């Protein structure tokens, strides 16, 4: 229940931020390129409240028709009106219809009248489809009676806090003045691509800020403690005791560095620089995409330093936590045997096969005996592997932060690497004949809750970065109803030298594609629900 509450409480603001940032890209680009923006909404309707802004100048000529108004003299400051405008040869908006709300008394009388279904004000029931329909509040009326200023741009806050939207004039009708559809392919392309682009810029900003904030990091020497038979590492010549200095051109200071380097280079031969007995050697390792073998685990992270194993972290709900182990404990013996190397502890856990082990630990200078029962874990997700186990030797905690001129470029690099990692996961799954793992809204909420629970604000920001990149990629793909689907038709029009696909055909394709997309989301969500019912996690474990 706690994780569920955390999931909802963290995912909703995350989605709100990501979608609003996405829509801001469309919003600013549209306004800069002369596309009429009618509304920027935070959340989805029903509307809670809205504020009209702007000073759109609208001309009045002899063809202007007034509805529920006797003329320009009836326009009052702050009055809300609907305006249907055309555009003259100079690009000025000219009102064809100005409509005000009927007085309440008159509206009530008409509703009670049997003749209320007929209109005698000269207006048509059907809204003109070639005019710009914009509404707002009167800001000013020109003294000469030839024009007025209309605040017709609404910023709205809506009750469903799951994202946001931008409402543009004439998204599919080129006859409407200042509409998106009336612009050239270049303008439409830039407006549509601006949303996904903002979802790429946001991770750069978040990561750059994180790099500038001082953070504690565990670093040390990553030493190979075991090499699996016939594994890529064994084929490359890696041996237990090798200290991995570099992998794929990156400095290796902890296991996360090595895992990231392996995933970035998965499927390709990568160079490792290893320190073997004080001599630097170069080996070439080609990671393979497979599921790690099951392991007996106790749920601790350890550091090997000066001939002793210190517990760095105890996972919640793990056998180690159940046995009473704490961070900072030093492991001395297991099963009566002295433990001074990570490999010795791993071997002892494997040999136990789940039978309770007596661990002798040192806590605050006093020895204690704890009984630990390892659990077998075979839930690891398929990933790029080299077939080694490692230990962190001479570990220490360092506080690091980067200056802005280093953090900002590093933000771009890390964002790019995150996209590469996603590509690697998909191509690895396809090349190995397995299906890539996808998660719907329920699965995303579960992941968000678990990572935020374990990692706090840093975990939440990390998931925000990944989800923002996923949103950018999803929206740039040619999927109907999404930005990429609409971009596809813009590019197709450009290739056909201005010949558009008929709006009704494009609309039908978007409708069918949207139905298929919703169906896929429902299927994925059903799998997410099944996983939750079974008590498993998308992250494994």
Backbone torsions as a table, in degrees:
resi	resn	phi	psi	omega
1	UNK	NA	-42.7	179.5
2	UNK	-61.3	-43.8	178.8
3	UNK	-63.9	-37.5	179.0
4	UNK	-63.6	-42.7	178.3
5	UNK	-65.3	-40.9	177.2
6	UNK	-63.4	-40.4	-179.1
7	UNK	-60.3	-48.8	-179.3
8	UNK	-67.5	-44.0	-177.1
9	UNK	-67.0	-22.7	179.6
10	UNK	-101.0	-32.6	-177.5
11	UNK	-72.4	-39.5	-176.9
12	UNK	-61.0	-51.8	177.3
13	UNK	-65.2	-31.1	178.0
14	UNK	-63.0	-49.2	179.1
15	UNK	-62.3	-39.3	179.4
16	UNK	-59.5	-46.8	-179.0
17	UNK	-65.4	-47.0	-175.8
18	UNK	-63.7	-43.6	-178.1
19	UNK	-72.5	-39.3	178.7
20	UNK	-63.4	-41.7	176.4
21	UNK	-61.4	-42.0	177.2
22	UNK	-58.1	-48.9	-177.7
23	UNK	-69.1	-28.7	176.2
24	UNK	-61.9	-33.4	176.1
25	UNK	-61.2	-47.6	176.4
26	UNK	-61.3	-43.0	-174.1
27	UNK	-61.5	-55.9	-175.7
28	UNK	-66.9	-38.2	-179.7
29	UNK	-67.5	-42.2	179.1
30	UNK	-61.1	-45.9	-178.8
31	UNK	-65.7	-38.9	-179.1
32	UNK	-66.6	-28.3	-176.5
33	UNK	-101.7	13.3	172.4
34	UNK	83.6	16.5	175.8
35	UNK	-88.8	133.1	-177.9
36	UNK	-72.9	119.0	176.5
37	UNK	-99.5	124.0	-177.0
38	UNK	-95.5	-30.9	-177.5
39	UNK	-158.1	139.7	168.5
40	UNK	-118.3	115.3	-174.8
41	UNK	-112.8	135.3	171.2
42	UNK	-99.5	123.3	-171.6
43	UNK	82.7	-178.7	-179.4
44	UNK	-120.8	149.9	-177.4
45	UNK	-54.8	155.5	14.7
46	UNK	-74.0	152.5	-174.5
47	UNK	-78.2	136.5	174.5
48	UNK	-85.7	-51.4	175.2
49	UNK	-162.9	164.4	179.3
50	UNK	-148.4	155.6	179.6
51	UNK	-126.5	126.9	176.7
52	UNK	-87.1	133.7	176.9
53	UNK	-134.6	174.7	175.4
54	UNK	103.2	165.4	177.9
55	UNK	-138.6	73.2	179.6
56	UNK	-82.9	121.4	-179.4
57	UNK	-85.6	126.3	-179.2
58	UNK	-123.1	126.1	179.4
59	UNK	-83.8	156.9	176.6
60	UNK	-124.0	133.6	177.3
61	UNK	-132.7	179.0	-176.9
62	UNK	-59.6	-20.4	-179.8
63	UNK	-85.3	-6.5	-179.8
64	UNK	-66.7	131.0	-179.1
65	UNK	-112.0	134.9	-179.2
66	UNK	-104.3	135.4	179.0
67	UNK	-118.8	126.0	-175.9
68	UNK	61.8	21.6	175.7
69	UNK	-139.7	144.6	177.7
70	UNK	-83.9	-20.3	179.5
71	UNK	167.5	-168.7	-176.7
72	UNK	-61.7	-28.6	-177.9
73	UNK	-64.2	-22.6	-178.9
74	UNK	-81.7	-8.0	179.6
75	UNK	-76.4	126.5	-178.5
76	UNK	-118.3	151.0	178.4
77	UNK	-60.8	133.3	-180.0
78	UNK	85.0	-3.5	-179.3
79	UNK	-75.4	137.7	179.3
80	UNK	-90.1	130.1	-179.7
81	UNK	-139.0	157.3	170.2
82	UNK	-103.3	136.0	-178.0
83	UNK	-128.1	134.9	174.5
84	UNK	-113.1	115.1	-170.9
85	UNK	-119.5	149.6	168.3
86	UNK	-110.7	-174.8	-178.1
87	UNK	-129.4	132.4	-179.7
88	UNK	-86.1	-177.1	-175.5
89	UNK	-65.3	-18.4	-178.7
90	UNK	-97.9	6.2	178.8
91	UNK	83.1	11.5	178.3
92	UNK	-87.6	144.0	175.5
93	UNK	-78.0	133.6	179.7
94	UNK	-124.1	124.1	-177.3
95	UNK	-71.8	130.6	171.8
96	UNK	-100.9	-34.2	176.6
97	UNK	-136.8	133.0	171.2
98	UNK	-122.0	116.9	-173.9
99	UNK	-121.9	127.7	175.5
100	UNK	-107.6	161.1	176.8
101	UNK	-68.4	146.0	178.5
102	UNK	-70.4	145.9	173.6
103	UNK	-54.9	143.6	-175.0
104	UNK	-57.5	-40.2	-178.5
105	UNK	-64.6	-41.4	-179.9
106	UNK	-68.7	-41.3	179.4
107	UNK	-62.0	-40.6	179.6
108	UNK	-66.1	-40.0	179.6
109	UNK	-65.3	-39.9	-179.9
110	UNK	-68.2	-36.4	178.3
111	UNK	-64.9	-32.0	-179.1
112	UNK	-87.1	-8.6	-178.4
113	UNK	-88.7	144.4	178.9
114	UNK	-70.1	-19.7	-178.7
115	UNK	-96.7	16.2	-174.6
116	UNK	-70.6	-15.5	-178.2
117	UNK	-76.9	-14.5	178.7
118	UNK	-102.9	144.0	-179.6
119	UNK	-109.0	133.6	-179.9
120	UNK	-115.2	17.1	-178.3
121	UNK	-95.8	5.0	176.2
122	UNK	83.9	-1.5	-179.3
123	UNK	-89.9	154.4	179.9
124	UNK	-90.6	147.9	176.3
125	UNK	-68.1	-38.6	-178.0
126	UNK	-79.4	133.7	178.7
127	UNK	-77.0	135.4	178.0
128	UNK	-58.4	134.6	-176.4
129	UNK	-97.1	2.1	179.0
130	UNK	-117.4	14.3	179.6
131	UNK	-116.3	153.0	175.9
132	UNK	-78.0	116.5	177.0
133	UNK	-94.6	111.8	177.1
134	UNK	-136.0	145.9	-178.9
135	UNK	-132.4	157.9	-179.7
136	UNK	172.5	-159.4	-177.5
137	UNK	-113.4	143.0	-179.3
138	UNK	-67.4	123.8	178.4
139	UNK	-94.9	-35.9	-179.0
140	UNK	-166.3	151.8	174.3
141	UNK	-119.3	125.5	-177.5
142	UNK	-63.4	144.3	-176.3
143	UNK	-62.3	-32.9	-177.9
144	UNK	-80.6	-3.0	178.3
145	UNK	74.8	12.1	-176.8
146	UNK	-95.4	-7.9	-179.5
147	UNK	-165.7	171.5	175.2
148	UNK	-149.6	161.5	178.7
149	UNK	-103.9	132.0	-175.8
150	UNK	-121.9	125.7	172.3
151	UNK	-84.1	93.7	-170.5
152	UNK	-116.2	14.2	176.3
153	UNK	-107.3	118.3	-176.4
154	UNK	-104.5	132.2	166.5
155	UNK	-102.5	117.7	-174.5
156	UNK	-119.5	150.7	171.8
157	UNK	-117.5	127.1	-172.8
158	UNK	-116.4	163.3	-169.9
159	UNK	-76.1	-27.5	-179.4
160	UNK	-90.2	101.3	-171.4
161	UNK	-83.9	58.4	-175.6
162	UNK	-118.2	15.8	178.8
163	UNK	156.5	-135.9	-178.9
164	UNK	-173.5	177.6	-178.4
165	UNK	-157.7	159.5	172.6
166	UNK	-123.6	126.8	178.6
167	UNK	-103.3	113.6	-179.0
168	UNK	-102.8	153.7	177.3
169	UNK	-71.5	133.4	170.8
170	UNK	49.6	59.9	-177.9
171	UNK	-66.4	-22.1	-179.9
172	UNK	-128.9	4.5	-177.7
173	UNK	-119.6	104.5	-177.5
174	UNK	-72.0	-11.2	-179.8
175	UNK	-75.5	-19.5	-177.7
176	UNK	-78.5	129.6	179.9
177	UNK	-60.1	141.9	176.9
178	UNK	58.4	22.7	-179.8
179	UNK	-83.9	160.2	176.9
180	UNK	-63.1	-41.5	-177.0
181	UNK	-67.0	-21.5	-178.9
182	UNK	-82.1	-9.8	-178.8
183	UNK	-84.5	165.6	178.9
184	UNK	-71.8	170.2	-177.6
185	UNK	-62.2	-34.4	-179.7
186	UNK	-63.8	-46.0	179.2
187	UNK	-63.0	-47.2	-179.7
188	UNK	-62.9	-38.0	179.0
189	UNK	-62.0	-45.8	-178.0
190	UNK	-65.9	-40.2	179.6
191	UNK	-64.2	-42.2	-177.1
192	UNK	-73.2	-36.1	-176.2
193	UNK	-80.7	-15.4	-176.3
194	UNK	-65.1	-32.9	179.5
195	UNK	-63.7	-57.4	176.2
196	UNK	-57.7	-35.0	-179.8
197	UNK	-62.9	-38.4	178.3
198	UNK	-64.8	-32.5	178.0
199	UNK	-73.5	-12.9	171.8
200	UNK	-90.1	-35.4	-180.0
201	UNK	-68.3	-37.9	-177.4
202	UNK	-57.9	-48.0	177.3
203	UNK	-59.1	-35.7	178.1
204	UNK	-60.2	-43.9	-179.3
205	UNK	-66.0	-47.2	-178.8
206	UNK	-61.1	-47.1	-177.6
207	UNK	-65.4	-39.1	178.9
208	UNK	-62.2	-41.0	178.6
209	UNK	-64.7	-42.8	178.9
210	UNK	-62.4	-38.0	179.0
211	UNK	-66.7	-26.2	-178.9
212	UNK	-85.5	-16.7	179.7
213	UNK	-85.9	126.9	178.6
214	UNK	-58.4	130.3	-179.6
215	UNK	-136.9	146.7	175.7
216	UNK	-79.7	133.8	178.1
217	UNK	-131.6	138.4	172.9
218	UNK	-85.2	122.5	178.5
219	UNK	-132.0	163.1	179.5
220	UNK	171.5	-157.4	177.3
221	UNK	-102.1	120.9	178.2
222	UNK	-84.1	110.4	-175.3
223	UNK	-113.2	134.2	178.4
224	UNK	-70.2	123.0	179.0
225	UNK	-102.5	-17.5	178.9
226	UNK	-160.8	147.5	178.9
227	UNK	-128.7	122.1	-179.3
228	UNK	-70.4	149.5	178.2
229	UNK	-63.3	138.0	176.3
230	UNK	59.0	21.9	179.0
231	UNK	-85.2	162.4	176.9
232	UNK	-55.2	-37.1	-179.9
233	UNK	-66.6	-39.8	179.1
234	UNK	-67.1	-41.7	177.4
235	UNK	-59.9	-35.6	-179.2
236	UNK	-76.6	-14.6	179.0
237	UNK	100.1	14.5	177.4
238	UNK	-70.3	147.0	-177.7
239	UNK	-134.7	151.0	173.9
240	UNK	-57.0	137.9	-177.6
241	UNK	99.0	-15.4	177.0
242	UNK	-65.7	134.5	174.3
243	UNK	-97.3	117.3	-178.6
244	UNK	-81.0	112.7	-177.6
245	UNK	-89.9	-46.9	179.0
246	UNK	-137.0	150.8	174.6
247	UNK	-145.7	123.0	-178.3
248	UNK	62.6	28.9	178.9
249	UNK	83.2	2.3	-177.7
250	UNK	-109.9	142.6	175.3
251	UNK	-66.0	135.9	-179.1
252	UNK	-110.9	114.8	-178.7
253	UNK	-120.3	-9.7	175.3
254	UNK	-159.3	177.1	-176.0
255	UNK	-65.3	-34.1	179.2
256	UNK	-62.7	-39.1	176.6
257	UNK	-59.4	-43.8	-177.7
258	UNK	-68.6	-43.1	179.6
259	UNK	-61.2	-43.1	-180.0
260	UNK	-64.2	-43.5	179.5
261	UNK	-62.8	-41.1	179.5
262	UNK	-64.2	-44.1	-179.1
263	UNK	-67.6	-35.1	179.3
264	UNK	-68.0	-28.6	-175.7
265	UNK	-110.0	10.2	-177.3
266	UNK	-54.3	135.2	-179.9
267	UNK	90.7	-15.0	179.3
268	UNK	-118.8	148.9	176.9
269	UNK	-68.2	126.8	-179.8
270	UNK	-119.2	148.9	-178.0
271	UNK	-90.3	131.5	172.6
272	UNK	-112.9	134.4	170.1
273	UNK	-102.0	117.2	-178.2
274	UNK	-118.6	145.2	175.3
275	UNK	-97.1	110.7	-177.9
276	UNK	-117.4	105.5	-179.8
277	UNK	57.1	39.3	176.9
278	UNK	85.1	0.1	179.7
279	UNK	-114.6	128.2	178.1
280	UNK	-78.5	128.7	178.5
281	UNK	-128.5	151.6	-179.3
282	UNK	-109.7	124.3	175.4
283	UNK	-126.1	154.2	-179.2
284	UNK	-113.5	118.0	-176.5
285	UNK	-116.5	134.4	177.8
286	UNK	-115.1	101.8	-178.1
287	UNK	-62.2	148.8	176.3
288	UNK	-116.8	151.1	-177.6
289	UNK	-92.7	110.6	-177.6
290	UNK	-157.7	170.1	178.2
291	UNK	-88.5	131.4	179.6
292	UNK	-64.3	146.8	178.3
293	UNK	-65.1	154.4	178.3
294	UNK	-61.8	150.6	-177.4
295	UNK	-138.0	152.3	170.0
296	UNK	-85.8	123.4	-174.5
297	UNK	-126.8	151.2	175.6
298	UNK	-115.0	-11.8	175.3
299	UNK	88.0	38.4	177.7
300	UNK	-130.6	152.7	169.2
301	UNK	-111.1	133.4	-173.8
302	UNK	-125.2	159.8	175.9
303	UNK	-124.7	133.4	176.7
304	UNK	-100.4	116.0	-175.7
305	UNK	-146.4	128.4	178.1
306	UNK	49.2	46.0	173.5
307	UNK	75.7	16.8	176.8
308	UNK	-141.3	155.9	-178.3
309	UNK	-105.4	119.2	179.8
310	UNK	-108.8	135.7	178.8
311	UNK	-76.6	119.0	178.3
312	UNK	-89.8	-36.8	-175.3
313	UNK	-150.7	143.0	175.2
314	UNK	-120.1	119.4	-177.1
315	UNK	-71.8	142.2	-179.8
316	UNK	-63.4	134.5	177.7
317	UNK	75.8	7.1	-177.0
318	UNK	-83.4	163.8	175.2
319	UNK	-55.8	-37.2	179.9
320	UNK	-63.7	-42.9	178.8
321	UNK	-65.4	-41.8	179.0
322	UNK	-61.8	-30.4	179.7
323	UNK	-80.8	-11.3	178.7
324	UNK	99.1	10.2	-179.8
325	UNK	-69.2	146.9	-178.3
326	UNK	-132.2	156.0	175.1
327	UNK	-62.3	135.2	-178.5
328	UNK	100.7	-15.7	176.9
329	UNK	-64.6	145.6	176.2
330	UNK	-109.7	124.2	180.0
331	UNK	-80.6	127.8	-178.2
332	UNK	-109.4	-49.4	-176.0
333	UNK	-143.0	152.8	174.2
334	UNK	-138.9	123.9	-178.9
335	UNK	61.1	30.4	178.9
336	UNK	83.9	-4.4	-178.8
337	UNK	-102.1	138.8	178.0
338	UNK	-66.5	137.8	-179.6
339	UNK	-118.6	114.1	178.5
340	UNK	-126.8	-10.2	-178.8
341	UNK	-125.3	147.4	178.5
342	UNK	-58.8	-39.7	-179.6
343	UNK	-61.1	-36.8	179.2
344	UNK	-65.8	-38.4	178.5
345	UNK	-68.2	-43.6	178.9
346	UNK	-60.0	-44.0	179.3
347	UNK	-63.1	-39.4	179.7
348	UNK	-65.7	-39.7	178.4
349	UNK	-66.9	-43.9	178.3
350	UNK	-61.7	-41.3	-177.8
351	UNK	-68.3	-24.7	-177.2
352	UNK	-69.6	-30.7	-179.4
353	UNK	52.1	35.7	176.6
354	UNK	90.9	-9.3	177.4
355	UNK	-71.3	136.9	-178.1
356	UNK	-52.5	133.8	179.0
357	UNK	-111.2	140.6	173.3
358	UNK	-90.2	114.2	177.1
359	UNK	-104.4	129.4	173.6
360	UNK	-97.0	122.3	-178.1
361	UNK	-122.3	161.0	174.0
362	UNK	-113.7	122.6	179.9
363	UNK	-130.9	117.6	-178.5
364	UNK	55.8	37.9	176.4
365	UNK	82.6	-0.2	179.5
366	UNK	-117.9	140.2	-179.6
367	UNK	-84.6	141.3	176.5
368	UNK	-136.0	155.4	177.2
369	UNK	-113.4	124.7	179.2
370	UNK	-120.7	145.0	177.7
371	UNK	-101.2	117.8	-175.9
372	UNK	-119.4	130.0	177.4
373	UNK	-113.6	111.2	-178.5
374	UNK	-68.7	152.4	176.6
375	UNK	-115.8	143.3	-179.2
376	UNK	-85.3	129.1	-177.6
377	UNK	-120.6	121.2	175.8
378	UNK	-126.1	24.7	-174.0
379	UNK	-95.8	6.8	-178.3
380	UNK	-60.1	135.6	179.5
381	UNK	-71.9	148.5	177.0
382	UNK	-60.5	134.3	-175.4
383	UNK	-154.2	176.0	176.4
384	UNK	-78.1	124.9	-175.5
385	UNK	-130.3	153.5	175.3
386	UNK	-116.3	-9.2	176.1
387	UNK	86.7	33.3	178.3
388	UNK	-127.3	157.8	165.9
389	UNK	-116.1	146.4	-175.1
390	UNK	-130.1	163.8	173.5
391	UNK	-135.2	151.3	179.7
392	UNK	-97.8	112.4	-175.9
393	UNK	-101.8	146.5	-179.9
394	UNK	54.7	42.9	-175.8
395	UNK	-73.2	153.5	177.9
396	UNK	-156.3	160.7	177.8
397	UNK	-101.9	127.2	178.2
398	UNK	-124.1	147.5	176.8
399	UNK	-101.5	121.7	-175.0
400	UNK	-128.2	147.3	172.4
401	UNK	-155.2	153.9	-178.4
402	UNK	-113.0	146.0	173.0
403	UNK	-69.1	160.4	-176.6
404	UNK	-54.2	-39.5	-176.9
405	UNK	-69.6	-13.7	173.5
406	UNK	-99.6	-39.5	-175.5
407	UNK	-65.7	-40.2	-176.7
408	UNK	-66.3	-50.9	175.3
409	UNK	-59.6	-37.0	179.2
410	UNK	-66.1	-30.6	175.3
411	UNK	-63.0	-41.3	176.5
412	UNK	-64.3	-44.5	-178.6
413	UNK	-62.1	-45.8	-178.0
414	UNK	-66.7	-36.3	176.8
415	UNK	-64.4	-43.5	178.0
416	UNK	-63.0	-43.2	179.7
417	UNK	-64.1	-34.8	177.4
418	UNK	-63.1	-39.5	177.3
419	UNK	-68.0	-37.2	176.8
420	UNK	-63.9	-40.6	179.7
421	UNK	-62.3	-38.7	177.1
422	UNK	-64.7	-43.4	178.1
423	UNK	-62.2	-40.2	179.9
424	UNK	-63.2	-40.0	179.5
425	UNK	-63.9	-40.3	-178.6
426	UNK	-72.7	-48.4	-178.8
427	UNK	-65.9	-33.9	177.1
428	UNK	-63.8	-43.4	179.2
429	UNK	-64.6	-43.1	-179.3
430	UNK	-65.2	-43.2	-178.0
431	UNK	-67.0	-27.6	-179.7
432	UNK	-90.9	-0.2	178.2
433	UNK	83.1	8.8	178.4
434	UNK	-105.1	163.5	-178.2
435	UNK	-88.9	135.6	175.7
436	UNK	-60.7	148.0	179.6
437	UNK	-86.5	127.5	177.4
438	UNK	-120.0	156.6	178.4
439	UNK	-136.6	139.0	176.7
440	UNK	-92.1	-165.8	-178.2
441	UNK	-55.8	-38.4	-178.6
442	UNK	-68.6	-44.6	178.5
443	UNK	-64.4	-39.4	178.2
444	UNK	-63.6	-40.5	177.8
445	UNK	-62.9	-40.3	179.3
446	UNK	-63.4	-46.5	179.6
447	UNK	-60.9	-45.7	-179.1
448	UNK	-59.5	-44.6	179.8
449	UNK	-63.2	-44.0	-177.9
450	UNK	-67.2	-45.1	-178.0
451	UNK	-68.1	-40.3	178.9
452	UNK	-66.4	-39.2	178.3
453	UNK	-61.3	-42.0	-175.9
454	UNK	-86.3	-32.9	-172.7
455	UNK	-110.9	-1.6	178.9
456	UNK	64.4	-147.6	-176.8
457	UNK	-63.9	-34.5	178.9
458	UNK	-66.7	-39.2	176.2
459	UNK	-64.9	-41.0	179.3
460	UNK	-63.1	-42.5	178.7
461	UNK	-66.7	-36.3	178.6
462	UNK	-63.1	-43.5	177.8
463	UNK	-66.4	-36.5	177.8
464	UNK	-60.4	-42.2	179.0
465	UNK	-61.4	-49.1	-178.3
466	UNK	-64.3	-41.8	-178.4
467	UNK	-68.8	-35.5	177.7
468	UNK	-65.5	-41.9	177.5
469	UNK	-65.0	-41.9	176.9
470	UNK	-60.4	-40.8	179.4
471	UNK	-64.0	-39.4	178.4
472	UNK	-64.2	-46.0	-179.4
473	UNK	-64.9	-44.8	-179.3
474	UNK	-60.7	-39.5	-176.5
475	UNK	-78.4	-18.1	-180.0
476	UNK	-91.0	-15.1	177.4
477	UNK	-72.3	150.3	-177.2
478	UNK	-75.1	62.8	179.0
479	UNK	-99.2	124.4	-179.1
480	UNK	-53.3	146.4	179.7
481	UNK	80.5	-23.8	178.6
482	UNK	-92.7	173.1	-177.2
483	UNK	-57.4	-40.5	-179.1
484	UNK	-63.4	-36.3	177.3
485	UNK	-64.7	-39.2	178.4
486	UNK	-73.7	-34.7	175.5
487	UNK	-62.1	-35.3	179.7
488	UNK	-58.1	-43.5	-178.7
489	UNK	-72.2	-30.4	175.8
490	UNK	-66.6	-45.7	178.4
491	UNK	-64.4	-39.9	178.3
492	UNK	-62.1	-40.2	177.6
493	UNK	-63.6	-39.9	178.8
494	UNK	-65.2	-41.5	178.9
495	UNK	-65.9	-30.2	179.4
496	UNK	-90.2	14.2	175.8
497	UNK	57.4	49.1	173.2
498	UNK	93.2	-2.9	-179.8
499	UNK	-84.9	115.8	-175.2
500	UNK	-86.5	152.0	168.5
501	UNK	-73.7	133.1	-179.8
502	UNK	-51.6	135.0	-176.4
503	UNK	-54.1	-36.8	-178.3
504	UNK	-67.6	-35.8	177.8
505	UNK	-70.8	-42.9	177.5
506	UNK	-61.6	-42.0	178.9
507	UNK	-61.6	-38.8	179.5
508	UNK	-65.8	-41.8	178.6
509	UNK	-61.9	-43.1	178.4
510	UNK	-62.8	-39.4	-178.9
511	UNK	-65.2	-46.8	179.2
512	UNK	-64.2	-43.9	179.1
513	UNK	-62.5	-38.3	178.7
514	UNK	-64.1	-40.1	178.4
515	UNK	-63.0	-41.6	178.5
516	UNK	-66.6	-38.5	179.6
517	UNK	-63.7	-44.5	178.8
518	UNK	-63.4	-39.3	178.6
519	UNK	-62.4	-42.7	179.0
520	UNK	-63.6	-41.1	178.6
521	UNK	-62.5	-39.6	179.4
522	UNK	-65.2	-40.8	179.2
523	UNK	-65.4	-45.7	179.6
524	UNK	-63.3	-40.1	179.2
525	UNK	-64.7	-35.5	177.2
526	UNK	-62.5	-40.4	176.3
527	UNK	-64.9	-38.9	177.5
528	UNK	-61.6	-42.0	-179.9
529	UNK	-65.2	-41.8	178.1
530	UNK	-59.7	-42.2	179.5
531	UNK	-63.9	-39.6	179.3
532	UNK	-66.3	-42.6	179.8
533	UNK	-61.6	-37.1	179.2
534	UNK	-76.3	-7.1	177.0
535	UNK	80.7	13.2	-179.5
536	UNK	-94.7	167.4	-177.5
537	UNK	-115.6	146.0	175.7
538	UNK	-64.6	-24.8	-179.0
539	UNK	-87.1	-2.6	-178.2
540	UNK	94.6	164.2	179.1
541	UNK	95.7	NA	NA
